[in-house]
Amino acid sequence: MSGKTTEIKDPENMSAEPRRFAFDYSYWSHDQFTENSEGYLEPSGSKYADQKVVFDDLGRGVLDNAWKGYNCSLFAYGQTGSGKSYSMVGYGSNKGIVPIFCDELFKAVEAKRINAGADEEYQVTLGMLEIYNEQVRDLLNPKTISQKGGLKVRQDPKKGFYVEQLTSCPVNSYKEIDNKINEGTRNRTVASTNMNATSSRAHTIVAITFTQKTPNETGQSMTRTAVVNLVDLAGSERADSTGATGDRLKEGSAINQSLSSLGNVIKALADLSTGKKKTVVPYRDSVLTKLLQNALGGNSKTIMIAALSPADINYEETLSTLRFADRAKAIKTTATVNESPTDRLIRELREENARLMEMLKQGGLSPEMAAALIGGAGGAGGNNSANSGKEVEEMKKQLEEQVRKNQEEMENMKKTWQERMQENKGSISANMEEDNKRQEDRKVIPHLWNLNEDPALTAMVVHFVNEGTSKIGNKKASPPAEITLSGLSILPAHAVVTNKNSNISIKPMEKAKILVNGQRIIKDTQLHHNDRLLFGANNMYVFHHPQDEAKNIKEGKKTETPTFDSAQEEIAQKAGLMNTEGKSAEDMILQEEVVQMLQLVNEANAMSEELDKKVKFEVALMSPQARGLKDGRTAVMVKMISQVNNNEWMWDKNKAINRKSLMQEIYQDFVSGEENWDVPKEKDPFWEPSDQEILIGSAHLHLMSLAHAFDIEETLAITDYKGKEMGHVKVTCKPCTKDYKDLGEDDFVDEPNEMIGKDFYFILKLENCRGLPPNIAKSRCKYKHYTDDKFTETNEVESMNPDFNFEKKYKQTPVTEQYINYLKDGSIVIEVWGRQKGDSNAGAPSNSTVASKGAKPAANNATQQKKPDNKVNNKLKSTPAPAPVPAPVVKEDPKIAAELDSYKKRTNEAEGKLGSIQDQIAAKRKNGQTTITIEELEAMLGGNVNHTRNENLGENTSKACVIQ
């Protein structure tokens, strides 16, 4: 970044010219900073832009325009983890634009009030909402957060779209508005945990309405109003980054719909700015674009912050964000000062209300009004069309809501600011007192504070551990638990925590899942300062012990404050999925993916259990070799296993992320009491068809013998990604003449390089597979040879012991040095693919077997799905336990049975010889020896060494092998 220019280079093509983008400002905040004693990040180099610089450049302009009466909007766009929330909200001492704006606004208001006349008033109201999955939640009204379907978005013919019944709180100081924003953030934290929603995939809008009532030169009272929207958008990950390419369930998720719609709106507005007059701007495509219509293309002064990640693995995401911002800067808005005589505003509202009331009395709507209310949908059809069925009822509701809204606005205008503040004084004071008491208690009372992947939502929920015994459980606990948790896998009676003379211990109840410092506990466990606790699948907390902390400080012990990432890494490490030593850049990326997938798997398992989907999930690490590659990165995948018949499916990371998003939608409907929360199995993210082809395993055929023109006849072990043997495949490679006839005795090659420049022919045969897993109904093999782009495939055979009888002829004319090196060092990776028997029905119980029609399913009943209690039985029909799957009866002919017996004998013999070699090596090492002679090796192998091949290869130059 240099001045106003941002450059980006493709890490895979560093010699290419960088791409350059010009903006009003370009800020660097990745490094060149130091943390002072108060935790504020100060510049230590010329590049770093701290929070003060960003606010002075951007926030100050928003503040000045609000005083002038302009509507203002500032929104942050970028991928998850790029710093959007840090810029908007900040963290700790590094306050972002929102809190600094509020602080500066009230400083200026207080200065004005000192010399204000009797007719002057300065009013500030706050609204705070979240858009998640196309549903609007009022964050200042916890009762509506879990409301089914969220709040309605209505349209006012004059003012545009608004949220019906959104709380608007009058605030009179920075402390009050800060308290309210913290309250909204706490409600957001609790809601995301309860609904198992991913906070990074929600849009948050803080709406501040600033009203100034002042007399003009003639003494007439004037009202100047500015609406300031501060918008923290969801992570902008592109579809191919978070979705699953090739998944049968594309992410039709409404979570991504809003950002896609935002992109379409910005493109359309940019086209309009360049003179394309016939462009239609699709504001109505999502809730987000409806509510941002004024900000993007109407009466508003708008600023967009594009947050970027400097990491090379995020190159495509960062480039996409820069392009998005480049289009957005072409948009032109027309902002006007919102100032009118107060009396005229009241009169206009009164007249509009009278007109609306008259319409409601008559029970009819004009075509014009219908068009205004439903966006033109009723205008062409006249009264008969508009006054039909549900449509007219919906429009009447809109009329009534508009009347109510107008009446409320009129009453607020008539009241003095002092009267409005007096009405809310009790609740505001109570909230502030409660908040102050909480902060003071945290200094002396042991407590748990929450960890969240979003730092802005961390430490927003606090549970105190008072002297004595406290029960921990969900809302169904009877009597109510002292510490109430909600979310995945939280039981009514989950745990008991005891505070005895400041010694704190926690004991899980039967079947309750609790991890302490990454390790599951099953008995009473002592807690210490900064211990990390995971309750259920997604309730992560840190234990804070003030007395222990003070003792540590006194003894000079410095302890790091845990973070969400460090706690998740600890869980992954204790699960044996992560190595913390000698981490390269590639290891760090792998570690990050493992942590992400482990969290996903834990939540997916908890949702599956609560919804009775009869599947479980595991994290799988698949090496490049297991995927048929010579080298590359280890892939982090997720394995889904049917608990009905043990069928398995493997998902790549993107597919797993996509599926989890769809699982969350179903789970949220379940928790909200939606009647039709369950979906047909074809649309169910917990289900996969049994006939979907899966990778059983792979076998490696080494080609060194071909380099000497020797035959290869091998029965190779087929191993899965864990190295577990899944069966055997019989392969032969036979060098031959140009006519594909057998070679003569003189055609063998002593030195492979002698073949260079000559023609080489061979036949590869894949004869059969034996001993495949019993749940495999059909199977086939495929492989690539040398420079093949496409796989060579056998026919699919219906058997767990298939005979492929596959043959392919190869020729290399002429042989090159590169081909010889391939034969000497390379191998053919034979992948064995199969289709599983039967339909697992995993994840797809019909509505009738899970919940009676119209019933509200019981949520948070994770461990009681198989055996519901009486309360749950009132709502859930009993689901019979699945009948055990009988072992398949395999009927094979005697020839196959003899082959299998032969394979077993050969395998046992090979294992015995390997054990003998290992024993001999151990004995020699113990005696300080480092070599084994050829004779000793022959003795270990029982004398079965093929001397003919040694003669053909020439005399061995070394008679010993070195022990590594």
N, C-alpha and C positions, 0 to 999 in steps of 0.2 A: 504494500500500500504506500502510495506516495502522493501527498496532497489530496486531490479529489479523485485520483485514479486508483483503481484496484486491478491488479494483474493476477492471472491464474495460469499455471503451467500444468500440462498433463504429466504426471509422474512417470508414465510409461513411455513418454517421448519428450525427454527434457531438452533435446536439441531443437525442437520445434519452437516457433515464435509464440510467446505467451499471448493469451487473449486479454484484451484491455477493456475495462468498463469505466465510464465517468459518471460520478454522482455528485450531489451537493457536498457531501462529506464522506470521507473514508477513514474509519478508526481502526487502530491496531490495539488489541488488548490481550494478546496471547502470552506475551512475556515482557521483560523489562519493567518489572514492578517489584516492590518490597512491601511487606505487611508491617504496619506500625504497631505500637503497643495497644492501640484500641481496635486492632483488627482491620483497619482500613488499608486498602491496596493503593500505595502511592507510586508515582512514576519513578523509575530508577534509570530510565533512558529516554531519549527524545521521541521514540515511536509510541510509547504507551499512552492511551487515552483513558483517564479515570472517569468515574461516574459524574464528577462535577463538570468535566469538559463536555460530556455528552448532554447533560442537562442544559448547560449554558447555551449550547448550539441548537438544541432541539426543543427541550422542555420550556425554555424561557420564551421562545416564540409562541408556543401554545398558550402560555400564561398571559402574555401581552394581548393576544388576539381574543382571549376569553374576556378580558377587561373591556375590550372595544365592542363586545357583543356579537362576535362571530362564533358560529359553531366550529368546533375543532375536533379533529380525530388524529390519533397516533396509534399505529398498529405495528406489531413486530412479527416478522415472517422468517422462517428458516427451519432447518431440520432439528429434531430432538437433540438436546445437548449442545447446541451451537451458541447459546447465551441469550435467547429471547427473553426468558423470565428474568435473567440477571439484569438486562438492560431496563426492563419495564418495572420490576418490583425490587430487584436487588436481593442481597442476602447479608444478614448481620449488620455490621457498621457500613457496609457498601450499599447504601440505599439507592434504589433506581428512580426512574423518572416519576412514577406514580406517587410515592411518598414525598419526594422533594417538591413536586408540583403542589400537593396538598399543603405542605408546610409553608411554602412561599405564598400561596394563595391566602392563607389565613393571616400570615404576617401582614400582608398588604391590606386585608379587610380590617384587621385590628387598628392599623394606622389610620384608615379612613374613618372608622367609627369614632375615634377620639374627637374629631372636629365635625362630625356629621350633624346635620340639622334634624329637626323633628320629623320632616317628611322623607328623610333618607333611610333606606334600608339595604342591607347586603345579605343575601340569603344563599345558602349552599345546601343542596340536597344530594344524597348519594344513592345510587342503585348499583347492584352487583349481580351479574348473572353468568351462567355457564351454559355453553351449548355442547352437548355430548350426544353423538348418535342422532343428530337432528332433533333433539329434545331440549327444551329450555328449562333450566332450573334457577329458581330465585335463591341466591346464596344468603340473603338476609332474612329468609323465612324458612327455617328448617322443616316446617310442616309441609311445605310444598315441594321440597327437594325430591322426595320419593313418590311424588304424585304421578299416577299412571298417565303416560303420554306427555308429561311435562306441561308447561304453561302454553296457552294459545298465543299465536302471533296474529295480530289484527292489522288492518290498514285504515288509516284516517285519510279521507280524500284530500285534506290540506297538508297534513304533517307527515304523511307516509306511514311506514310500518312501525308498530310498537308492540310491546309484550303486555298482554292483558294481566291486570292485577299484580304487576311487578311492584315490589316494595320500594318506596322512595322515602328515605330517612332524612329528616332535617338535622344538620350538624352545625355546631356553633364554634368549633375550635379544632386545631390539628389533633389534639388528644382524642376528641370524639370521633373524628373521621378515621383516625388510625385504629381506634378500638373497633369501629364498625367493619373496617376492611379485614382486620384480624379475625373478627367473628365470622365473616363470610368465608375466609380462608379455612378456618376450622371446620365450618359446615361442609365445605368442599372436600376436605380431607376425609371426614367421616363418611360422606356420601360415596366417595370413590372406593373406600374400603368395603362398605356395605354392599355396594353393587358390583364389586370387583371390576371397576372401571379403571382404565389406564389414564392417569391424569395428563400425560403428555399428549393425549389424543383428544383433548377438550379445548375449546376456545373460551377464554374468560374475558368479559367486558366489564370494566368499571366505568359507570356513567355518572359524571358529576354535572349537575345543573346549577349554574351560577346566575343568580338574578339580582339586578341592581334597580332599585326604585329611587329615582331622584327627580326633583323638579327641573323643568327647563327654564329658559329665559323669561317666559311669561308666567311662570309659577305652576304650570300644568304638570301633574304627576306623570312621569314617563317610566315605562318598564323596559329594561334591556336584559335580554336572556341569552345566555350562551350554554350550549350543551357540549360537554367535552367527553368524548369516548376514547378511553385508553384500552386498547385491545391487544391481548396476548394470544396469538393464534396457536393452534395445535401444530405439532411437528409436521413438516412439509415433505416427509419421505415419499419418494415417487412410487408408483404402483409396482414397478419391477423390483423395488428395493424392499417393500414391506409385504407385497402380495406374493402369490405363488404362481410362477409361470408354469402352465400345464396342469394346474390343479383343476379338478372338475368343479370345485366351488370357487369361482373368482370372487374377489372381495366386493360383493354387492353392498358391502357395509356402508351405511349412511355416514360412518365416521369419516371416510375419505371423500364422500360426495361433496361436502361443503367446500373443501379446499379446491377440488376440481372445478366447482361452480365459480369460486372466487377467481381462479385462473381464467375461466371463460369470460367472466364479466370484465376483468382487467384487459383482456385481449380485445373485446368488443369496444370498450371505451377508448383504448389506444387507437383502434381503427377509426373510430369517430373523430378523434383528434387529428388524424391524418387526412380527413376529408371524405371518408366512406360514409355517406349520408344514410344509406339504406340499412345500416347495421342495426340489428335488434340486440339490446343489452338484456341478458337473461337473469335479471335480479331474482325472479321468482323460483329459480331452480333449487334454492336452499334457504334455510332459516338464516344462516350467516349473511348471505348476500342481501336478503330482504332488510335485515337490521342495519347493514352497512351501506344501504343505497345512498343515503345523503352524504356519507363520508366519501364514497367513491365517485359519485357523479352528480352530486347535488349541491346544496347550500352548506359548504364546509371547507375549511382550510385543513388539508390533510397531509400528514407526514408518514412515510413508511420506513421502518428500520428493517434492513435485511441482515440477519445474523448468519455468519459463515463459520464453518469448521475448517481449520488449517490442515487437518490430517489428510495424508495422501489417499487413504482408503475412501475418503468422502469426496473425492474429486468430482464425480458425476453429480452428486447432490449439491455441492457448492456451485458448480457451473449452472445447474438448473435454477438455483436461487438467484444468482446474478442475472440470468436472463429474465426471470420473473420481475426483478426489481427494475431492469432496464426497460421493460414494457410499461411498468407502472409509472415511471417518471414522465411518460408521454401524455398521461391523462391530465386534463385541465378541468378544474372545478370552478364554480362561480359562487363565491361566498358573499352574503349580504349581512349587514348589521340587523339583528333582530330587535328592533326598537319600535314601540308603539305606545300611544297614550293608554294608561291603565284603564280608564273608564271605557275607552273604545273596545279594548280587549274583552272586558266584562260584558259589554253590550252585545258584541258579536257572539260570544259564547251563549248568552241568554237567548238570542234570536235563533241560533242553530238548535238549541235544545227544544225550543217551542216548536220548530219545524219537525224535528225528529219525533217528539211526543205526539204530534198530530198524525204523523204517518203510522205510528204504533196503534193509535186509537182506531184509525180507519182500517188497519190490517192490510194495507196495500202499499206497494212500493212502485215508484216511478221507474221507468227503464233506466233513466240516468243514474238514480240512486243505486239501483241494483248493480249497474255497471261499475259504479265507484266502489261498492262494497265487495264485489267479487272479481274486480279487476277486468271488467268488460265481458264476463262470462254470461251475464243475464241481459245485456242491453239489446241485443238483436231480436230476442224472442218476445219482447213485450211483457205485460203483466201476467198473462197466462203461463208463460215460461217461468218467470221469477217466483210467482206465488204457488209453486208446486212442491209438495212433500217436504223432504228434509232441507232442501235448498232454502225455502222461505223461512223455515224455523231457524236455520243458521244465520240468515240475514237479520232476522228479528233479534237474535241474541247479540249480534254486532251492534245493532241500533241501541239496544238497552245498555250495552257496555259503553258505547260512545256517550250516551246521555249521562251515565254515572261518572265517566271520566270528565266530561265538561262541567258537571255539577261540582265535582271535587276541586277542579281547577278554579272555578269561580269563587268557591268558599275560601280557598287558599289565598286568592287575590284580595278578598275583602278583609281577611284577618291580618293583623300585624304579625311581624316575624316573632315578636315576643310571645304572642298568643300561641303560635304554632310550636314554638320551642317549649312552652309551658306544658303543652299537651304530651310531649314526648320526654319531658324532663325526668319523669320517674323511671322509665325503662332505660334511658341512656345512663342515668346515674347508677342504677342497679348494675348494669353491665360493666361500667367502669370500675365500680367498687369490687365486683367479683373478679375482674381482671387484675386489679391491683393486689387483692388478697391472694390470688393464685401466684402472682410473681413473688410476693413475700414468703408464702408457704414453701415455694420451691427452694428457698435458701436454707430451710431448716428441716423439712420433712422429706424422708426418702420417697422417691416417686419414679414412675415410668414415663418416658416421653417418646413420642413416635418417630420412626424413621420413614421417609418417603423417597421414592426415586426423584421426585421434584423437590429440590432444596427449599423452595418457597413453602412447601407443605410439611416440612420437617419441624418437629418440636411444637406443633400446633395443638396436639392432643396430649393432655397430662392426666395421669391417674396416680393419686397419692396412696401410699402404703402406710396407713395410720397404725398406731400401737394396737396390738392384738391380732386377731385373725380376720382376713378379708377374703370373701369368695369372688372368684372370677368366672363369669359365664355370659351367655347371650341374653337377649330380652325375654326369653321364655323361662328363665330361671324362676323357681318359686320355692321360697320367697326370693324377691329380687336380689341379685348379686350386688355386692358393694362396688365392684369394678365391672362395668358392663362393656363387653366387646361385641362387635358385629362383624360378619364377614365369613369367608369360606372356612368350613370345618371347625367353627367355634361351637362348642356344646353348651347346653343350659348350665351344666356344672362342669367347668373346664379345669379349674385349678383352685388351690387354696394357697394364699400367701400369708406368711406369719411375720409379724414384727414384734420381737421380744427383746426389749432393752437394746434396741437399734441393731440387733442381729436379725437379718432378713433371710427367709428361706421360702422356697416355692415348691409345691407338691402337685403334680398333675393328677387329675382324676382318671378313672379307668377309661382307656381308649383315647384320651385327649393327647393331641400332638403339641409338644412344646420342645423347642430347641433352645439350649443355652450355650452361647458361644459356638454355634454350629453343630452341637452334639445333642441328640435327642435324650431327654431325661425320663426316667420311669419311677424315680423315688424322690423323696424330699431332698432338695439341693440348696446349698447356701449361695446367696447372691452377693456379689461385690460391685463396687463402684465401676460403672461403664461396661457392665456385662450386657451382652446382646441377647435378646429373647425374641423368638418367633412363635407366636400363638397361631395354631391352625396353618393356613397356607399363605396368608398375606397380611397378618398383623405383626409388624416388626417394631420392637420397642428397645430402648436403652434404659438400663436401671441406673438411677442417679442417687448416690448416698452422700449427702452433704458432709456428714461427720468423717466418712472415709476420705472424701476429697480434701477436707481440711488437714487430715492426718498426712496424706500423701504430699501435700504442699509443704507442710512443716518438715517432713523428712527429705524434701528435695526430690521426690519422685514425680516425674513428669509423665502424664498419660495422655495419649492422643484421643481426641473426641471421635467416637465411631461415626462413620458415614454409612449411607445406604449401600454404596458400592463395596466398601470394605466388609460390611456384614454379609453381603451376598457372596463375596469371594471366600470368606471364611466357611460358609456353608458348602460351597463347591469343593474347597480343599478337604474338609472333613468327610465329604462324600467320595473322596478319592478321584475326583475328576480334574484336579489341578495341581501342578507342581510349581512351587514358588521359587525354586532355586534356578539360577542361571537363565533368567528370562530374556530371550531375544525379542526384537520387535514383532516377529511372527508369533512368538509365544504369547505376547501381550494381547495381540488380536484374538488368538485362540481363547485365551483366558476370559476376555470380555464376552465372547460368544457363548462360552460354557456357562458363565454366570447368568447371562440373559436366558439361555435355554433351560437352565435348572429352575429358575424362577417360573418360567412359563410352564414347565412340566408339573411343578408343585401345584400351581393354580389349576391347570387342566385336570389333574387327578382329583382335586377337591371338587371341582364342578361336576366331573363325571360321577363321583360318588353321590353327591347331593341330588343330581338329576337321575340317578340310577341308570346310567348309560352302559354299564357293564364292560367298560374298557379301561385300561390303565396305560400310562405313558412312562417312557424312560428316555434319558439322554444317551445318545450313542455317538461315540467318536470313531469316525471312519477314516482310516489312513488312505493316502492316494493309491497305494498298491491294492487295497481291498476294493477300490473303485475302478481298477483296471488301468491305473496310471503309473508311469515309471517314477515320477516325483510330483511334488506339489504340496499344497497345504492340507493338513488334517481337516476334514469336514465335520462340523458339529450338526448332528441330525437328531430327530426325535422318532422313537419307535412306539407305535401304538399296538397294544396287545389285547386281543379279545379275551375276556374272562369266561366266555362261554365255551370256546373250542380251541383257544390258544393260537389262533391265526395271528399273523404279525404283518404290519405294514411299516415302511420306513418313509418318513417325511424329511425333506430338506428344510433348512432353517426358514426360508421365506414362506414355504407352504405351512409350516408350523405356526409362524406369526399370523398368517392369514387366518388359519383355522381358529386360533385362540380368539381373535377379534370376533369371529362369528359365534364362538362359544359364549363369549361375554354378552353378546346381544340376547341370546337365548336365556342365559342365566339372569340377566337384568329383567327380562319379561317375567321370568319365573318368580323372582323376588318381589316384583311389583304386583303380582297377582293377575297377570294377563291370562285370559281364558285360553287362548290358543298359543301358549308359549312354545309348545312342542311343534316340530315340523316334520314333514314326511322324510323318510330316510334318505331320499335322493338329495335333499337340501340340508341334511343333518351333518354338521362338522365333526361329529363323533363317529361317523359311520364311513366305512369303505366297502365296496363290493368285494366279495371273496374271489371273484375271477379276475380281479385286477392283477396284472403280472408283477411279481416281486423278484428281487435278486436273492437267490438262495445262497450263493457263495461263488467263489472263483478258484481256479486252479492255474498254476504257473507251469508252462511247459518250456524248459530250458533247451536251447537249440545247439549247444556246443557240439554234440555228436554229428549234426548235419554238416558242420564246418569240415569234418573229416570224411564226409560221405558215408557215415554209419547209419544204420537203421535206429530208430527210436521206437521202443514199445514200452509204454508207461501206463500204470494205473495210478492216477494222481488224486491226492486228497482234495476234496472241495471244502474250503474253509470259509466261514462267514467273517464279518468285520472284527469279531473278537478272537478269531483264530480257532474257533470251535469247528470240529470236523462235521460236515453236513452230508457226507457221502463220498463216492469216488467216481471218477470219469476215466474211461479207457481210451487212450489216444495212441495212434501210431503215425510215424513219419518215415517214409521209405524213399530214399534217393533212387533215381532211375535214369534210364537212357532217354534220348529225345522222343522215342516212341512209347515212353512210360513202361518199359520192360525192366526186369531186374538187372542190376549192375553185375559185372563180372568181378572175380577176385582181385584183378589188377586195377580196378577202378577206384579203390579206396585211396584217400589222400593222407600223406604223412604230415604235410605242412599246409594249413588252410590257405595261405597266401598263394599257393600254387594254382588255386582255382580262379584267381583274378584274371579277367579277360576271356574266360571260357564261359560256356553256357551250362546252367545247372537246372536240373529238373527233379521234382519230388512230388509225392502224393501224401496228403494229410488225411487221416481218417479219424473221425470221432465215432467210435463204435457204440458205446452205451454209457449209462450212468447206473450205479448201484447204491442202494442204501440211503436214498433221499428221505427226508422227513416224512412220516406217515400221513401228514395232512396235505401233501402235495398231490394234486390230481393230474396236472399236465406239466410238462417241462420241455425245455429246449436249451441249446447251447448257442453262444455266439462269441466271435472273437475278431480281432484285427491282426493281419500279418504285415510286417514291415511298414510300408508307407500307406497302407489302406486308409481311406477316409471313412468308408462305411463298414459296418459290421458284416461279416459273413455269418449266416445263421443256418442252423439245422431246422428240420421240420419240428413242429410241436407234437409230442407223443403223449398219449393219455396213459400214464403209468408212473408209479414212484420208482420203478426200475426200468426205465425206458431203453429200448434199442433204437438208436438213431440210424445206424448203418450209413453214416454220412461220409462222403469222399469228395475231395477237391484236388485238382491237379495244379501245380505251380511251376512256373519257369522264370528264371532270372537270366536274361540275355542282354549283355554279358554280366558276369559277376564283377562287382566293384569292390574296392577296399571298404567302402561304407557298409556294403552288404555283408562282407566277411566279419566286420566288427559287430554287426547286428547279430549274426549267428553265434559268434563267440561269447558276447556279453549280454545279449538280449533274451527275451522270452516271449512266448505268446500267452496272453492272459485269456483263459477260457472262462467266460461268465456263464453261470447256470441260472436260468430264469424259470420260474414256475408259477402256476396258478393254484390257489389253495382250495380245499374241498369245502363244500357247503357254504351257506350264507350265515355269517356270524350273528346277524341281527344286532351287531354291536352298535350302540348309540342310537337305535331307532325304535324304541318302544312306541306303539301307537298311543294317541291321546287317551283312548279308552282304558289302556292298561296302566297308565301312570296317574291320570287325574280325571275325575268325572267332569263332564262338560259343564262349564260355568263355575266350577269350583276353583278356589284360589289355592294353589299348591303351597305346602308349608316349606318355608325357606329355612336355612341354617339348621339342617337336620342331618349333618354329614354322616355321622356314624350310625344313624338309626334308620337308614333307608331300607336295609334288608329286613329289619324287624321294627316297624314303626310303633310309636307309643299310641295310647288311646286317642290323644288329640289329633295326631296325624292320620289315624285310621278313619276319623270322621271325614277327612278331606281326600284321602288317597284310597283308591281301590287296591285290594291286595294283589300284588304281582307274584304269581307262583314262581318258586325258585326254578331256575332252568334245570332240565333233566341232565344228568351227567352224559357227556358225549362218549358213546362206546368206542373202544379202540377199533380202528378199521381192520377188517379181516382181509389180509393180503394173500391172494392165491397166485403162486408163481410156479412155473414148470421146474422139474428137477434140475435142468441145466443151470438156471439162474441160482437155485438154492446151492448147487455145488460151487458156482463161482463165488457166491457170498462167503461160503465156508472157507474157500481158498484164500480170499482177501483177508479174512479174519486171522487165519494162520500166519499169512505173510506179515501182517501188521504186528502180530504178537512176537514173531521172530525178529522183526526189525527193531521193535522196542527193546527186546532182550539184548541185542547186539549194541544198541545205543547206550543202554545202561552199563554194559561191560566197558565200553569205551570211556564213559564218564568216570567209572570207578578207577580205571587205569590212569587216566589223566590226573585225578585227585591224588592218587598214590605217588605219581611222579612229582607233582608239584610239592607234595609234603617232603619228598626227599631232595628237593632243590633242582630237579631235572626239568629241562625245557623242551626236549625233543622226544619223538616216538619214531622208531625205525619202521621201515616198510614191513619187515618180518613180524614185528610185534603187532602192527596193525592188521596183517593178514591173520595172525593167530586170534586176535579179538573178533574178527569177522568170520571165524570158523574155517578159514582157508578158502572160502568161496570167492576168490578174486579172479577176474577174467584176464589171464595173462595174454590171451590172443590179442586183445585190444592194445595192451602195452607194447607187444611186438610190432603191431601195425603203427603205433604212434612213435616208435623208435625207443632207444634205450633211455630210461629215466636218468636225468642228470643229477637228481637229488634223491638220496636214499632215506631221508627223514623229513618229517613235517614239524613245524614249530607250533608249540602250544601258545595260543594267544591269551 
